[in-house]
Amino acid sequence: MTIATVPTEPITGQKPGTSGLRKKTQVFMQRHYLENFVQAIFDAIGGADGKTFVVGGDGRYFNDRAVQVILRMAAANGAAKVLVGQGGILSTPAASHLIRLNETDGGIILSASHNPGGPDEDFGIKFNMPNGGPAPESVTSAMYDAASSMTEYRVYESHDIDLSAIGTHAVGDMTVEVLDPVADYADLMETLFDFDAIRAMIAGGFRVRMDSMCAVTGPYGVEILENRLGAPRGTVVNRQPLPDFGGMHPDPNPVWAKMLMDEMWGADAPDFGAASDGDGDRNMIVGPEVYVSPSDSLAVIAANAHLAKGYTDGLKGVARSMPTSGAVDRVAAAKGLDCFETPTGWKFFGNLMDAGRVSLCGEESFGTGSDHVREKDGLWAVLMWLNILAKRGEGVGAVMASHFAEYGRNYYSRHDYEALENAKAEGLLSALTARFADLPGMEVEGMTIASADIFKYEDPVDGSVSDNQGWRIVFEDGSRIVMRLSGTGTTGATLRVYLERYVAGPDGLDEEPQAALGPIIRAARSLSDMETHIGRTEPDVIT
């Protein structure tokens, strides 16, 4: 076995975003493509010499081959040790936990999150820092700079490592430890939640359905829900991670988790339903004929976190991404907690958590988590909800009704317009921006516009400034329209339109959300002149 230095040259387009580098799988499979970017990661962090890393992914197509390449490149770059999940599998929150638990120098996570997988679908790679969180912009910029000047990469010439069984191997002077991908994470969950109370609730006949969407949380759900909490076998469906997610779109929302939604609206619905995404960091919560929006889920958790044993002393503070509804703000105000509004991207929460400013964070895009790791965590949210239900002795519907009665309701929805031409999507936002100065005071759909701006964030921890983080129109009654382009897709642009209306109650708390938001929806379409710019008014996905 020898180290090969392979001549190469820069490949265009290797600019990582907030969630790393995502492209079509066939792009990553091109000659030198993956290797160039992995070398850029090592170069950007000051080299790998003597360092320890965590490596794993969500099991999507090409995951197994990419892990072998990364291991050989880590060895060639002088790494001392790599911890890798059995079979190359690790959920993103589990990888974050392993980085922190073992005090490693970071980790390389292979995932395109909730995007479809397969030879003709999506793949992704990102680096997480020693705190377990996604690399900040300073590091991702350094990766891009390194990739843009790449002339060679180093790789160990050796056979594949057997990752099918737990054990230790050597690649040159580097140790590879193959770990159970689930055990340490499951142990952590037992320290945070009252498993005895949840177990007793389930033993009493409370029925749970967990849809893992043929993605990474299948083994985690089986171990925790079925093996440790005593739920019947079959509680976790679509439990086997598959390279193409069984042809599913592993995005836990009412559109793509249709099988779960149909069951929860059926005649013999379970008491609680949940779904998770490709890499296990997102979640959807439902009850019998009750859909809990991610924004409302965050608010309910903030109001009830003290019921979980890991949070009995209360929360340090809460944070939400700017497009997420203000429901959690109302809980924070009532409980005297600091509440931060950040741009979209979990790295912004990481700064606040590392500084001890917050212990609960959430995004409207089905991401919720706490300071136990530095990533959003789908199964954590599921277990938090089960803990709350067990302690309160109530169902999902009763908990939501009680919450709305106490805090009012922020009706909320997101409309996604997918695969747009970039120029057309950017043109819509540019034209909207040009109108901002004239919008305050204008009446639309019976509502008066109070302000219009582009969200700018100054990090209270490090002072860094993030511009252009979302286009906002706020009405005098607190209703909002927010627009932004998503960076998680691989084809064209996705325009996300976030719509919010607050009702204090006691009346008007049980309307159908799209009906309640009708004036906001119409205002968003007319103010942005949507049909002229993108040729559409109806979204591809509503969540």
Wavefront OBJ file of the C-alpha trace (Angstrom):
o trace
v 0.000 0.000 0.000
v 1.347 3.388 -1.028
v 0.240 7.021 -1.074
v -0.522 8.317 -4.561
v -0.342 12.008 -5.416
v -2.820 12.445 -8.254
v -2.534 15.449 -10.597
v -5.819 17.271 -11.083
v -7.202 20.707 -11.859
v -10.038 22.854 -10.492
v -13.578 21.783 -11.307
v -16.145 24.540 -11.691
v -19.110 24.710 -9.355
v -17.552 23.315 -6.179
v -18.888 26.118 -3.990
v -20.498 24.776 -0.803
v -23.589 26.404 0.638
v -25.076 26.382 4.125
v -25.511 22.604 3.900
v -22.284 21.728 2.103
v -21.907 20.822 -1.555
v -24.962 19.297 -3.244
v -25.103 18.135 -6.828
v -26.585 15.366 -8.910
v -25.088 11.989 -8.016
v -23.640 11.582 -11.499
v -21.711 14.816 -11.016
v -20.058 13.466 -7.861
v -19.240 10.251 -9.701
v -17.220 12.088 -12.359
v -13.479 11.527 -12.364
v -11.718 13.575 -9.656
v -14.907 15.372 -8.552
v -15.328 13.880 -5.076
v -11.581 13.635 -4.526
v -11.012 17.287 -5.374
v -13.590 18.436 -2.862
v -12.442 16.104 -0.087
v -8.891 17.383 -0.549
v -10.258 20.926 -0.426
v -11.895 20.129 2.925
v -8.621 18.907 4.407
v -6.687 21.861 2.974
v -9.256 24.368 4.282
v -8.995 23.140 7.875
v -5.207 23.275 7.970
v -4.617 19.678 6.947
v -5.565 16.319 8.446
v -2.211 15.378 9.953
v -2.641 13.732 13.365
v -6.360 14.496 13.490
v -9.412 12.354 14.243
v -12.608 12.542 12.228
v -16.111 11.080 12.108
v -17.360 9.857 8.723
v -20.778 8.570 7.700
v -23.880 9.330 5.705
v -27.534 8.638 5.070
v -26.985 5.568 2.901
v -28.135 7.113 -0.359
v -26.717 5.912 -3.677
v -22.896 6.352 -3.868
v -22.628 6.681 -0.057
v -20.722 3.395 0.234
v -18.188 4.273 -2.468
v -17.690 7.830 -1.214
v -16.939 6.637 2.341
v -14.172 4.351 1.050
v -12.621 7.229 -0.917
v -12.745 9.539 2.105
v -11.086 6.936 4.333
v -8.220 6.417 1.897
v -7.769 10.155 1.429
v -7.822 10.795 5.181
v -5.050 8.231 5.608
v -3.018 9.751 2.784
v -3.372 13.184 4.367
v -1.992 11.929 7.678
v -5.144 11.515 9.789
v -4.574 9.466 12.942
v -8.056 7.973 13.266
v -11.478 7.903 11.670
v -14.672 6.792 13.382
v -17.141 5.509 10.804
v -20.678 4.200 11.194
v -21.245 0.531 10.447
v -22.043 0.175 6.763
v -20.987 3.799 6.293
v -24.284 4.852 7.920
v -24.746 7.736 10.365
v -27.682 10.085 10.786
v -26.609 13.722 10.782
v -27.532 14.310 14.464
v -25.800 11.060 15.451
v -22.658 12.183 13.607
v -22.793 15.521 15.431
v -23.075 13.670 18.752
v -20.124 11.384 17.938
v -17.966 14.384 17.025
v -18.720 15.961 20.395
v -18.655 12.760 22.461
v -15.250 11.720 21.151
v -13.829 15.254 20.998
v -12.764 14.769 17.398
v -11.487 17.376 14.969
v -14.723 17.344 13.005
v -16.595 15.087 10.655
v -17.461 14.542 7.024
v -21.164 13.847 6.511
v -22.542 12.489 3.251
v -26.104 13.568 2.641
v -28.386 15.667 0.518
v -30.853 15.772 3.426
v -34.471 15.563 2.239
v -33.611 15.480 -1.483
v -34.327 12.261 -3.445
v -31.557 9.706 -3.823
v -30.447 7.386 -6.613
v -28.082 7.349 -9.595
v -30.069 10.109 -11.294
v -30.943 12.053 -8.138
v -28.964 13.994 -5.524
v -25.852 13.588 -3.414
v -24.082 15.857 -0.959
v -21.075 16.234 1.307
v -20.388 18.643 4.144
v -17.864 19.187 6.911
v -18.912 19.640 10.532
v -16.636 21.407 12.974
v -15.288 20.078 16.321
v -18.381 21.525 18.046
v -20.485 19.150 15.916
v -22.064 21.919 13.861
v -21.884 22.786 10.147
v -18.803 24.643 8.971
v -19.235 28.439 9.097
v -18.938 30.605 6.023
v -15.262 31.369 6.718
v -14.465 27.659 6.414
v -16.740 26.927 3.450
v -15.163 29.903 1.664
v -11.731 28.442 2.363
v -12.937 25.133 0.882
v -14.045 26.892 -2.269
v -10.744 28.750 -2.516
v -8.849 25.464 -2.132
v -11.030 23.722 -4.715
v -10.575 26.637 -7.106
v -6.783 26.290 -7.044
v -6.552 22.487 -6.807
v -3.597 20.900 -8.602
v -3.345 17.525 -6.849
v -4.894 15.296 -4.215
v -3.523 12.487 -2.092
v -5.083 9.055 -1.726
v -3.910 5.767 -0.224
v -3.842 2.948 -2.735
v -5.459 0.080 -0.849
v -8.378 -2.317 -0.852
v -11.771 -1.383 0.519
v -12.293 -1.712 4.250
v -14.983 -4.096 5.471
v -17.510 -1.746 7.038
v -20.194 -4.395 7.503
v -19.057 -5.403 10.992
v -18.046 -3.450 14.082
v -14.290 -3.566 14.559
v -10.956 -1.853 13.991
v -8.884 -1.687 10.814
v -5.741 0.064 9.619
v -5.071 2.045 6.473
v -1.354 2.713 6.605
v -0.758 4.428 9.938
v -4.401 5.481 10.315
v -6.871 3.577 12.510
v -10.415 3.076 11.265
v -12.928 2.235 13.987
v -16.262 0.929 12.726
v -18.942 1.840 15.288
v -22.543 0.908 15.945
v -24.209 3.964 14.368
v -27.160 3.910 16.773
v -25.987 2.963 20.294
v -24.319 6.181 21.460
v -27.133 8.309 20.085
v -29.811 6.158 21.716
v -27.943 6.330 25.033
v -27.946 10.130 24.766
v -31.721 10.180 24.218
v -32.223 8.183 27.424
v -30.470 10.924 29.375
v -32.772 13.609 27.959
v -36.219 12.024 28.123
v -38.293 10.066 30.619
v -38.231 6.694 28.907
v -40.113 5.115 31.825
v -43.074 7.461 31.359
v -43.126 6.963 27.582
v -42.788 3.198 28.003
v -45.708 3.145 30.427
v -47.850 5.204 28.043
v -47.130 2.795 25.190
v -47.753 -0.231 27.423
v -51.124 1.294 28.278
v -52.219 1.060 24.646
v -50.945 4.339 23.182
v -50.192 3.597 19.528
v -47.312 5.168 17.613
v -46.509 5.195 13.908
v -43.059 6.309 12.737
v -42.407 6.585 8.998
v -38.675 6.563 8.320
v -39.272 6.915 4.558
v -36.681 4.214 3.689
v -34.042 6.586 5.006
v -31.465 6.664 7.762
v -33.651 6.840 10.887
v -35.088 3.357 10.362
v -32.460 1.618 12.542
v -32.574 4.446 15.085
v -36.366 4.309 15.330
v -36.378 0.531 15.696
v -33.789 0.582 18.493
v -35.365 3.439 20.442
v -39.118 3.078 19.850
v -39.415 -0.685 19.538
v -36.463 -2.123 21.466
v -36.077 0.416 24.289
v -39.574 1.870 24.615
v -41.517 -1.315 23.938
v -43.593 -0.233 20.961
v -44.791 -3.244 18.930
v -42.659 -4.444 16.062
v -43.863 -2.668 12.933
v -44.315 0.650 14.716
v -41.501 1.928 12.481
v -42.458 1.576 8.824
v -40.241 2.029 5.791
v -37.508 1.128 8.245
v -34.810 -0.166 5.897
v -32.478 2.557 4.530
v -32.308 2.143 0.762
v -29.977 3.822 -1.752
v -32.932 5.334 -3.611
v -35.177 5.659 -0.522
v -37.483 3.123 -2.127
v -38.327 5.652 -4.807
v -39.651 8.007 -2.149
v -38.940 11.684 -1.768
v -37.605 11.553 1.817
v -39.019 14.914 2.891
v -41.278 14.673 5.966
v -44.170 16.900 4.993
v -47.843 16.219 4.249
v -47.177 15.949 0.507
v -44.373 13.392 0.508
v -45.342 11.482 3.670
v -48.758 10.765 2.163
v -48.922 7.182 3.415
v -48.577 8.395 7.008
v -51.072 11.217 6.484
v -53.627 8.798 5.026
v -53.226 6.516 8.029
v -53.523 9.380 10.535
v -56.742 10.533 8.830
v -58.082 6.976 8.625
v -60.782 5.239 10.611
v -58.381 3.492 13.005
v -55.624 6.088 13.261
v -52.761 5.615 15.741
v -52.547 8.083 18.624
v -49.352 9.666 17.339
v -47.592 9.830 14.001
v -44.188 11.089 12.930
v -41.908 11.064 9.910
v -38.255 11.900 9.338
v -36.126 12.753 6.329
v -33.158 11.343 4.420
v -30.450 12.052 6.989
v -32.607 12.144 10.113
v -32.423 15.818 11.011
v -36.013 16.788 10.114
v -39.363 15.715 11.511
v -43.094 15.951 11.031
v -45.541 15.536 13.927
v -49.186 14.528 13.468
v -52.065 13.268 15.597
v -55.372 11.724 14.534
v -56.621 14.280 11.973
v -54.222 16.862 13.445
v -51.232 18.240 11.560
v -48.737 20.154 13.708
v -46.851 22.766 11.709
v -43.109 22.921 12.475
v -43.520 26.468 13.796
v -46.251 25.356 16.193
v -44.241 22.296 17.181
v -41.347 24.535 18.214
v -43.692 26.693 20.299
v -45.300 23.690 22.021
v -41.881 22.250 22.855
v -40.758 25.606 24.272
v -43.854 25.708 26.481
v -43.439 22.125 27.715
v -39.717 21.306 27.598
v -39.519 21.349 31.397
v -41.464 18.059 31.379
v -38.423 16.252 29.917
v -35.744 15.289 32.414
v -32.926 16.850 30.414
v -34.653 20.251 30.568
v -36.221 20.360 34.059
v -34.228 23.481 34.923
v -35.849 25.336 32.038
v -34.479 26.677 28.769
v -31.593 29.134 28.476
v -33.324 30.814 25.568
v -34.905 30.020 22.210
v -34.116 30.844 18.604
v -35.943 30.547 15.304
v -35.083 31.248 11.726
v -36.572 34.471 10.394
v -39.109 32.768 8.070
v -40.411 30.619 10.947
v -43.623 31.913 12.505
v -43.553 34.030 15.640
v -45.459 31.417 17.701
v -42.390 30.594 19.792
v -41.806 34.316 20.423
v -45.078 34.451 22.362
v -44.044 31.518 24.549
v -40.638 33.084 25.162
v -42.212 36.403 26.161
v -44.576 34.666 28.596
v -41.731 32.702 30.174
v -39.212 35.550 30.229
v -36.826 33.833 27.811
v -34.512 35.490 25.307
v -35.712 34.848 21.761
v -33.419 35.236 18.752
v -34.383 35.599 15.087
v -31.648 34.308 12.770
v -31.176 33.638 9.072
v -32.012 30.188 7.750
v -29.167 27.754 8.436
v -28.351 25.760 11.559
v -24.856 27.243 11.810
v -26.403 30.473 13.120
v -27.986 28.556 15.997
v -24.656 26.871 16.719
v -23.039 30.164 17.687
v -25.857 30.919 20.129
v -25.745 27.435 21.628
v -21.955 27.439 22.017
v -22.245 30.763 23.841
v -24.872 29.358 26.206
v -27.518 31.791 24.981
v -30.134 29.258 23.810
v -31.023 25.627 24.324
v -33.904 25.236 21.845
v -33.929 26.120 18.149
v -36.187 25.560 15.194
v -36.858 26.238 11.540
v -40.121 26.153 9.633
v -38.572 23.620 7.240
v -39.312 20.762 9.657
v -36.106 21.201 11.666
v -36.119 21.262 15.468
v -33.369 20.615 17.993
v -31.589 21.592 21.166
v -28.073 22.091 22.467
v -27.542 18.330 22.962
v -25.975 18.392 19.466
v -25.264 21.113 16.911
v -27.663 19.929 14.237
v -31.412 19.762 14.013
v -32.614 16.365 15.201
v -35.738 14.619 13.950
v -35.912 11.757 16.433
v -35.154 14.118 19.307
v -38.286 16.086 18.381
v -40.352 12.889 18.152
v -39.185 11.784 21.600
v -39.796 15.243 23.055
v -43.389 15.087 21.830
v -43.868 11.591 23.257
v -42.414 12.810 26.563
v -44.828 15.768 26.615
v -47.837 13.582 25.821
v -46.857 11.020 28.466
v -46.405 13.653 31.164
v -49.543 15.615 30.304
v -51.695 12.546 29.742
v -53.238 14.176 26.672
v -53.342 13.547 22.948
v -51.883 15.723 20.213
v -55.171 17.479 19.484
v -55.786 18.361 23.128
v -52.260 19.717 23.545
v -52.628 21.916 20.460
v -56.055 23.231 21.505
v -54.744 24.103 24.958
v -51.704 25.829 23.482
v -53.757 27.969 21.090
v -56.157 28.908 23.864
v -53.278 30.162 25.998
v -51.055 31.838 23.388
v -53.257 32.454 20.361
v -52.568 30.972 16.946
v -50.093 31.945 14.257
v -51.674 30.545 11.109
v -48.760 29.671 8.890
v -47.890 28.014 5.590
v -45.057 27.800 3.089
v -45.647 27.752 -0.655
v -42.776 26.405 -2.774
v -42.367 27.224 -6.458
v -39.783 24.721 -7.668
v -37.382 24.373 -10.614
v -37.697 27.993 -11.703
v -35.290 29.652 -14.079
v -32.808 31.430 -11.825
v -33.066 34.681 -13.774
v -36.863 34.761 -13.464
v -36.852 34.038 -9.730
v -34.191 36.662 -9.117
v -36.092 39.104 -11.331
v -39.202 38.739 -9.184
v -37.273 39.585 -6.020
v -35.428 42.441 -7.699
v -38.690 44.020 -8.880
v -40.219 43.560 -5.422
v -37.228 45.240 -3.818
v -37.652 48.241 -6.102
v -41.169 48.710 -4.698
v -40.238 48.481 -1.011
v -39.961 52.233 -0.411
v -43.530 52.759 -1.643
v -45.190 49.851 0.209
v -45.548 51.133 3.812
v -49.033 52.561 4.261
v -50.453 50.728 1.244
v -53.675 48.782 1.825
v -53.896 45.287 0.327
v -56.711 42.773 0.889
v -58.037 44.952 3.708
v -54.658 45.026 5.495
v -52.232 47.926 5.803
v -48.541 47.347 5.162
v -46.391 48.523 8.078
v -42.907 47.795 6.685
v -40.969 46.132 3.898
v -37.296 45.228 4.000
v -34.574 42.657 3.337
v -33.573 40.853 6.519
v -30.063 41.582 7.781
v -28.600 39.690 10.729
v -25.799 40.726 13.051
v -24.623 37.768 15.084
v -24.722 38.721 18.792
v -21.874 36.314 19.531
v -19.185 37.042 16.933
v -20.509 40.262 15.376
v -20.575 38.836 11.855
v -23.151 40.303 9.493
v -25.314 38.324 7.061
v -27.115 40.365 4.406
v -29.921 39.484 1.992
v -31.474 36.824 4.191
v -35.076 37.169 3.078
v -37.565 39.670 1.669
v -40.163 40.710 4.274
v -43.500 42.503 4.088
v -45.108 43.048 7.492
v -48.676 44.256 8.004
v -49.940 46.376 10.892
v -51.801 43.424 12.437
v -48.572 41.397 12.582
v -49.287 39.291 9.505
v -46.245 38.654 7.321
v -45.122 37.675 3.860
v -41.547 36.426 3.550
v -39.832 35.370 0.333
v -36.439 33.792 -0.253
v -34.639 31.539 -2.690
v -33.732 28.138 -1.298
v -30.191 26.801 -1.517
v -31.023 23.125 -0.877
v -32.024 22.041 -4.373
v -29.845 20.939 -7.272
v -32.002 21.973 -10.251
v -32.987 25.565 -10.958
v -34.247 27.850 -8.216
v -36.922 27.274 -5.593
v -38.868 30.356 -4.531
v -40.209 29.904 -1.022
v -43.085 32.110 0.072
v -43.872 32.100 3.798
v -47.293 33.307 4.912
v -48.349 34.150 8.470
v -51.418 35.545 10.231
v -51.872 35.852 13.996
v -55.244 35.341 15.714
v -55.343 36.062 19.439
v -58.567 34.131 20.114
v -60.749 33.002 21.720
v -62.585 32.938 18.386
v -61.071 31.974 15.063
v -58.591 29.409 16.407
v -59.809 26.373 14.459
v -59.963 27.548 10.847
v -58.431 25.598 7.992
v -54.968 27.214 7.601
v -55.103 27.884 3.845
v -58.525 29.490 4.226
v -57.378 31.565 7.198
v -54.375 32.704 5.158
v -56.411 33.525 2.052
v -55.907 37.319 2.168
v -52.163 36.897 2.824
v -51.819 34.462 -0.094
v -53.584 36.818 -2.484
v -51.532 39.759 -1.255
v -48.273 37.867 -1.809
v -49.178 37.021 -5.384
v -50.329 40.520 -6.297
v -47.519 42.443 -4.567
v -44.832 40.314 -6.242
v -46.612 40.258 -9.622
v -45.896 36.554 -9.535
v -47.618 35.494 -12.713
v -45.744 38.082 -14.795
v -42.320 37.143 -13.449
v -42.435 33.343 -13.132
v -45.560 32.446 -15.104
v -47.198 30.758 -12.125
v -49.462 31.522 -9.226
v -50.062 28.008 -7.876
v -47.201 26.474 -5.856
v -45.725 23.034 -6.438
v -45.709 22.162 -2.741
v -47.736 23.551 0.167
v -46.647 22.801 3.722
l 1 2 3 4 5 6 7 8 9 10 11 12 13 14 15 16 17 18 19 20 21 22 23 24 25 26 27 28 29 30 31 32 33 34 35 36 37 38 39 40 41 42 43 44 45 46 47 48 49 50 51 52 53 54 55 56 57 58 59 60 61 62 63 64 65 66 67 68 69 70 71 72 73 74 75 76 77 78 79 80 81 82 83 84 85 86 87 88 89 90 91 92 93 94 95 96 97 98 99 100 101 102 103 104 105 106 107 108 109 110 111 112 113 114 115 116 117 118 119 120 121 122 123 124 125 126 127 128 129 130 131 132 133 134 135 136 137 138 139 140 141 142 143 144 145 146 147 148 149 150 151 152 153 154 155 156 157 158 159 160 161 162 163 164 165 166 167 168 169 170 171 172 173 174 175 176 177 178 179 180 181 182 183 184 185 186 187 188 189 190 191 192 193 194 195 196 197 198 199 200 201 202 203 204 205 206 207 208 209 210 211 212 213 214 215 216 217 218 219 220 221 222 223 224 225 226 227 228 229 230 231 232 233 234 235 236 237 238 239 240 241 242 243 244 245 246 247 248 249 250 251 252 253 254 255 256 257 258 259 260 261 262 263 264 265 266 267 268 269 270 271 272 273 274 275 276 277 278 279 280 281 282 283 284 285 286 287 288 289 290 291 292 293 294 295 296 297 298 299 300 301 302 303 304 305 306 307 308 309 310 311 312 313 314 315 316 317 318 319 320 321 322 323 324 325 326 327 328 329 330 331 332 333 334 335 336 337 338 339 340 341 342 343 344 345 346 347 348 349 350 351 352 353 354 355 356 357 358 359 360 361 362 363 364 365 366 367 368 369 370 371 372 373 374 375 376 377 378 379 380 381 382 383 384 385 386 387 388 389 390 391 392 393 394 395 396 397 398 399 400 401 402 403 404 405 406 407 408 409 410 411 412 413 414 415 416 417 418 419 420 421 422 423 424 425 426 427 428 429 430 431 432 433 434 435 436 437 438 439 440 441 442 443 444 445 446 447 448 449 450 451 452 453 454 455 456 457 458 459 460 461 462 463 464 465 466 467 468 469 470 471 472 473 474 475 476 477 478 479 480 481 482 483 484 485 486 487 488 489 490 491 492 493 494 495 496 497 498 499 500 501 502 503 504 505 506 507 508 509 510 511 512 513 514 515 516 517 518 519 520 521 522 523 524 525 526 527 528 529 530 531 532 533 534 535 536 537 538 539 540 541 542 543
